Amino acid sequence: QVKKKTPVVLYTHGGGWKEGDKYKVFKEPFLSALKQILNQGIACATIEYRLTRKEISTAIDCVVDCKDAARFLMKNSEEFNFDVKRMGVWGGSAGGHLALMTGLSSNDLFVGEPELKSYNPFFKCIVSFYPMVTFTRLELNEGSGFSKPSRFIPMLGGLPKENMELARKLSPVE
């Protein structure tokens, strides 16, 4: 008898790109959604990505790690019995941004591990709770924690106006 492959969803945690961990999926509001996902026979993979650190890592590294996690799932889909033709990604806040970037951005713009480069994930669904959608149109951030341009320094390695190409690359709406 052929064992049916399991659809899988990749969870990207929040924490402002600078904190948080893969275990956030076990806390509300995500735990309720996780239970529903699992009850529908969908597997969930939750990852640890590099967090932003001044002069060490930026939000680009976060996206690369999330893309590589999806590529890893593809590469090892037979071992895990995952149906990567039925793959999704979800997260909230910074994780929502990373879910959008993982699912929508071009895979060749965010290459990490060389042995995973040939895997190009395609997502059937993307669920993004309260994400950052632009690093270029700062007027849209008024009233949020990103009202001050200096808040972008850890993500971009500098101010958005000084790193507009990178800001555009990290903006799902771009």
Order of alpha helices (4+ residues) and beta strands (2+ residues): beta-alpha-beta-alpha-alpha-beta-alpha-beta-alpha-alpha
